[in-house]
Amino acid sequence: MLGRHGKGLLFLATLTLMFVTGLWLEGRIFPFDLSDPLVALAAIADLGIGAPYFVAWGLGAGEGRVIAVTFEYGNAFAIVAGLLNMLVVLDAYDIATGRK
């Protein structure tokens, strides 16, 4: 809607690839467990990626294998992809409202 199609496609491809890389590195899609605040925050961060989260969840991906050497790297990639997507959305909102 802002006319920045190239920038949008770049973020779509990069952040989706980052999330998929996190799952490929045997990262976990965290469940919404309100009894453990850090797990709940990680779940919100994972959800921030949007549609790829629901596709991965629907396909049963993101189980995570704790004994894998790359488990923590996978978690970091998936969480950071969601958080970066939230920042991209906030940036687009700021541009649309004229604050930036």
N, C-alpha and C positions, 0 to 999 in steps of 0.2 A: 504494500500500500504506500510505502514511502518512496518507491521507485528505485530502490537499491537492490536490484535483483542479483547482481553478482556477489555482493557482500552476503546476502541472505543464503544463496546457494553454497557459498564457501563455508559459512558457519554450519549449515545443515549437513554438509558432507563431512566436515572436520569433526564436529561434535558427535555425530552418529558413529563415525569410524573410531573415535576415542572410546565411546561406550562399548562398541562391539569388541574392541581390543581388550577392554577390561574383562568382558565375559570370556574371551578367548584365553586370557591369562588365568582362567579359572577363578575369577572374582565372584562375589556373591551379590545377589540382589537382596538387600536387607528387608526383613519383614517389619511391619508396623507393630512393635512391641513397646507399649507405653510404660511397662515396668522397668525397662532399661533405657534411660534418656539418650544415651549415645547411639544405641541401635535405632531408636526412633528418629533421631536427627539424620543418621545415615540413610534411612528409608526415605525421608523427605528429600534429601539430596539426590538419591537415585531417581526418584519420581520427577525431578526437575528436568530430565532429558525429554520427557513427554512421550510421544508415540512409540519410540523404540523401546521404552520401558515396558509398555503394555504388550508389544509384540514379543519381546523376550520372555515376559512372564507367561504369556499365552502358550508359547512354545516349550515352556518348562526349562528354559535356559537360566543360568545364573544361580545354580545350586551351590556352587563354590565347593572346593575341595580343600579343607584346612591343611591337609598334609602336603599339598602342592607347594613347591618352592616359590611359585609366582602368585600365590593366593593374595597376599597383601598388596602387591603391585596391581593386580586385577581390581581389587576393591578401590584402590586409590584412583585408578583410571575411570571407573564407573561413577564414583562419587564426584570427582572433579568435573567430569563431563556434564553431570546434572547441574552443578553449581555454576559452571561457566555458561550454560544455557540460560539459567536464571538471570545472569548478568547481561547477556545479549538481549533478553526480553526487556529488562529495565532500560538498557541503552536505547532500544527502539522506541520505548515509551517516552523517554526524555527527548528524543529527536522529534517525535510526533507532536509533543506538547510545546515545542519551541524552547525548551530549557537548554538545549545543546546545539 
